[in-house]
Amino acid sequence: MLTSSAAGVFVICPTPFHDDGRLDLGSTDRMVEAFLAAGATGLTILGIMGEAPKLAADEAQSFAKQVISAVAGRVPVIVGVSAAGFAAMSALSRKVMDAGAAGVMIAPPAHLRTDDQIVSYYADAAEAVGRDTPFVIQDYPLVTNVVMTPHVIGRIIEQNSSCVMLKHEDWPGLDKITALRRASDSGQLRRVSILCGNGGLFLPFEMERGADGAMTGYAYPEMLVGVVNLMRQGKRREAHDLFDRHLPLVRYETQPGVGLSVRKYVLQRRGIIASAALRKPAPKLTPETIADIEWLMERIERPHEGA
């Protein structure tokens, strides 16, 4: 089961498809092995970058079971179960937890406006997935349009013992991490794991503010693992140097709309998935954009001078 001590890098997995849009379970197994070989301490599936809203309920369950089976207990698997209604959330949660998931991730719906509405929603969601099911708060206001202050997050944590992790994706949000860590360090708030998203765009600084690692996707997850490990070892300069080498592609992947297409293209080029296809409707990369990506990949993979 997922606990509040979780740390490291939980790689957000895309959902592999064949060119015709069918689930590609063969690539799913290969992707799992590649991410574990890169040093992932956990995997997260069916998130926003996993195209979860484009999957039918039976497809979501099939994909989750395939990943959990391929992982075979080596690392925890978190499954995104965000849904428009609690019935669908409850059904998927029950299925994936029975299959061996370590916990679930829940994002707030866009209609929530007040602090009390947000806190009440998570209380109801915790009941829907089961009070014994560990859950992750997904705080991604740039997408959900729901703003959660540190005080609101603290209320959710204190009122729900099954809340064990915050996926932090606010932007700017470094001071939010600082506020939450100060509260837990002083005993005012139960400490939970904080893993950060946003494609890793601020990862070294997030680690310096007290984050426990990353829960995000990037086409070279070994960079995320390397940065987290170097920061834990107190090797700040080396961590930033590694991060800076990848930053141009991280930034390119972070573009709204086209980012997942970029990531899947690189994963295909690296032999991790067979097709870069997204479920329709989806953007298509232009030849000019592909040329940009190839240039960025060549710069990352070029041996350093003197190496």
N, C-alpha and C positions, 0 to 999 in steps of 0.2 A: 504493500500500500504506500501511496505517496505520503510523505511527512513534511513537516515544516523545516526539516534540516536539509532538504533537497538542494543541490548545488551543482555547479558545472555548466554544461551546455546541453539543453534539451532542444534538439534540432527540430524545427517546424518542417514537416514533410509535405511536399506537394503531392497531389494525387496523380499518378501516372495514367495516361490514356493512350490507347492506340490512335492512329491517325483518324480513324472513323468515329472516335469518341467513346469507344468501349473501355471499361476499366482494364488496365494492363497489370495483371497480378504477377506476371513474370518479372517485369521491371520493378514492381513493388518489392519483391524479395531482394533483388540486386541493390536497390536503393537502401534498404535497411542495412545490408551488409556493408555498403560503402560508408554510411553514416557512422556505424559502430566502429569501423576501421579508422575513421577520422578522429575517434575519441569521444563521441557523444556519450553523455552520462544518462540520457533519456531521449525519448522521441515524443513529439506531439503531432497529432493528426486531426484532420477535419476542422482545422482552423480557417480563418479568413483566406489565407494563402493556399489552403487545401481545396478550394472551390466547393466547400461543403454545401452551399445552397443549390448547387447545380446537380447534386446527387439525389437519386431517389432513396427512400428509406432503406430498402433492401440492399442497395449499392453501398450506402454508408456502413451498414452492418457488415457486409461482405469485406469491404476494404479494411475496416477496423480489425476484424478477425484475422485477415491475412497478415497484417502488420504484427499483431500480437503473437500469432503463431511463428512468424519468421524471427521475431526477437527472442522467443523461447525463454523468457524470464531473465535475460542477461541485463536488461535495463528497464526502468519503469516506462510505461506508455501512458500518456495523457490523451484523452479524446475530447475534442470540442463537441459539446452537446447543445450549444445555443440554438434556440428555436423560438418561433412566434408564440407557441403555447406550451404550457407545462406538460400536457399529455405526451407530445412528441419528445420533449426533453426527457421525461421520465422513462419512456419506452426505450430510447436509445441508450440512456445511462444504464438501465438494467441489463440490456443485452451485452454492452461492452464490458461492464464490470463482471458479469458472469463469465465472459470470455477471457478475463485475466488482465483487464486494464488496471492501472494503479490509481487512477483518479480521473476527474472530468474538469473541463474548463467552461466557464459560463461568462458570456459577454452580456451587458445590459441592453435591453431594447431601446430604440431611439426615442420612444415616447416619454421616457422618464425625465422629469424636469426638476423636482425638488429633492433635497437631501433625504427627507423621510420616504419619498417614493422609492428611491434607490435602495435604501436600507430594507424597506419592506419587501421589495422585489427579491433581494438575495435571500431573505428569510424564507420566502415561498419557494424559491428555486432550490434551496438546500433541502427543504422538505420533499420537493418533487423528485430529486435524484436519490434521496435517502439520507437520513442523518448520519449513517455510517459510511457514506461515500465521500472521500476527500475531494475538495473542489478548489479550483483556481479562479480568482477574480481576474477577468481580462479587462484591463483599464486602457482603452484605446479610443480616446475622445475624438481623434481626427477622423475616425470612421464611424463610430457609434453616435457621435454628437452628445454623449452623456459625460458630463464633467464630474469627476469624483475627487473631492478634496482629501487631503490626508485624514482629516477628522472623520469624514464619511467612511473611508476605507477602514479606519480604526473601529468605527461602530460595527461594521460588517464582521470584522475579525472577532471582536469581543462577543458578539451575539451569536456566532456560529462556530462551534468548536471544530466542525469539519472543514472550515476554511484553513488551508495550510500554505497557500502560496498566492502571491500577487504577480501577475504578468504585467509588468510596467511598460506602457507604450505611450505615455503622455509626452508631449513635445511642444514647448520646453518642459522638462520634467525632472531635471537633476535635483532641484531643491525639494521636490516631493519625496525623493528617495532619502535625502538628508533628514527631512522632518520625521518620516516614519522610523528611520533608524534611531534617531535621538529619542523618540518616544519609547521604542522597545528597549534601548540601552539603559534608559532611566527607570524602567519598570512600569511605565505608564500604559504600555501596550504589549500584549502577547506577541512574541517574535514569530513571524512567518518568513518563509523563503521569499526572496524577491529575485525574479529572473526578468531580464529586459528584452524587449523586442525592437521594432523599428529597423529591422534589417541589420542590427548591430551598429548603426550609424554613430552612436555615442558610447560604445561599449567600454573603452578604457576609463572614461570619466565616470560612467555608471558604477564600475567596479570600485573606483576610488571613493564614491559616495556611500558605499556599503551594500551594493547589490551582490548577490551570491553567484551570479553568472548570467547566462543568456538563454532566452527561449525565443529563438528566431530562426529564419531561414537565410541561407546565403549559399551560393553555388560552390564555395570552397569552405565547408564547415570546419576544416582543420585549422583555418585561421582563427575562427571564433574560439576553438578549444585552446589554441596556442596563446591567444591573448589572455584568456581567463587564467590559464595555468601560470603564465609569466607574472601576471598581477598578483596572484596568490603567493608567489615566491618573492615578491618585493622587487621584481625586475621591471620597474616602471619604464625606463627608456627602451628596453628591448621589446616590451609589449607594444608601446606606441610605434616603434619602428616597424614591427610586423603589421600592425593595423594600418599604418600609413601606406605601406606597399599595396594593400588591397583597397584602400579608400576610394580610388576612382571607380572601380567596379561596384563597390558597395553603394556609392552615390548613384551610379547609373541604374542599379537594381531598384533603388528607392523611388524612382519616378512613378507617380500615380498612374494607374491604368495599364502601363506597359511593363511594370516591374516583374510580374510573374512570368511573362513571356520571355523576358531576358534571362531570368533564373533557369527556366526550363530549357532554354536553348543551350546554356552553358552546361547544364547537367547532361544533356544529350551529347554534346561535344566531348564531354569527359567520359562517356560510356556508362553513365550511371543509370539513365533511363533510355529507352529505345526511341521515344518520340517526344518532341517538344510540344505536342498538341495540348491545347486548352479546350475545355468544354465550351461550345458555342452558347451565347455570343461571346466572342473574345477578340482582342486586337491581333493583328498579324504584323510581324516584324518586316520592315522594309529592307531592301538590299543595303541601304545606307546605314541603317541601325545595326544590321548584322556585321557590316564592316567595322563599325565602332566597337562592337563586342569582341570581335576577333582581335582587334588591336589591343584592347584592354587585357584579354586573356594572354596574348603573347608577351605583354609587359610583365604580367604576374609570373608567368612560367619561365621567363628568360633567366638563365643563371646569373647570379650577381657577379659583378666584376671582382676578380680575385678569389672567387669561390673555387 
